[in-house]
Amino acid sequence: MDYQNPASPKKVHSTELALRFISGKYQGGEFPLTEGVPVVVGRSSDLDMVLVEEMVSRRHARIELVRGSVIVEDLGSTNGTFVNGERVEKAYLSEGDRLLIGTSILKLVAVEEPSGASRRSSQKGPFGRETTRQAPAQVGSAARMTGSLDEIPLPDLMQLFGTSKKTGTLLLHGEQVGQIHLRDGQIIHASIEGTNLAPLKAAYRMLQWTSGSFSLEPADPNVGAGLSLSAQAYLMEGIRQIDEYGALEPSLPPKHARLALKTPLTAPLSTLEQPQLEVLQACLNSADFQAALDRSARPDIDVARDVIDLMRRGYIEVAG
């Protein structure tokens, strides 16, 4: 396992620091940190921050603000403590860092200084009582991981889920509605509602969604393992494809443009290889370029390269 080196303290300059729940059962709640007052997190009811869920150990982790530096230490938990997707034994947190404990993702944030009456005192009390600024509607709800893609981008989520070996169905409401099925941190299937995209293609498409919401639901027993893709491999290949597609985009037709055979057709069809013939057919049989991308089983980046080549060589053009 990889552990973050806690050798160099990260001082956070702010009026007050808090751990904000940005996902999970307590989403919306905040737990202010007080200089020199340690916070022990776990399921046990006598701790400072009580997270009532099976994936949290009785004494899971310890968090403390010491001379402006926030330190988190795992207390030998079963399922681990993660900082920005990396499992740690002990680590320093910087403002904006994300901490995963159980199904809760907490973000270290700077908050406005509250009045003395509303500050968290040094008296120990479980999460959800007067010691915490909370979102009452969330407390007591079923333990499930939910949040905003604006707050936690899909690449960060997948890194967390891969490292922590999550099992379940990641439901995304972004540009469309999509599902990524996970088993022990591996992607086994993916789909986007209203499309017939191949699972791998659907997974890469969703990586481009930058806004919307997510929830990690129980695993669907009816979904077979059509894929076996690690989160790391998914992110590396997906981000590569997105970057390369972005570089080609100025040379591509608009997504809503209809593509037609160029007439008169002087370029010989016999010179085209089978994959290019399939892209040509997809373009001619689709209402627009986006539909052609959807129709082809090949990755979007490969289709894009072939469309540019077919246009350059005089096979297709944007219909007038």
Secondary structure, 3 states (H helix, E strand, C coil): CCCCCCCCCCECCCCEEEEEEEECCCCCCEEEECECCCEEEECCCCCCEECCCCCCCCCCEEEEEECCEEEEEECCCCCCEEECCEEECEEEECCCCEEEECCEEEEEEEECCCCHHHCCCCCCCCCCCCCCECCCCCCCCCCCEEEECCCCCHHHHHHHHHHCCCCEEEEEECCCEEEEEEECCEEEEEEECCCCCCHHHHHHHHCCCCCCEEEEECCCCCCCCCCCEEHHHHHHHHHHHHHHHHHHHHHCCCCCCCEEECCCCCCCHHHCCHHHHHHHHHHHCCCCHHHHHHHCCCCHHHHHHHHHHHHHCCCEEECC
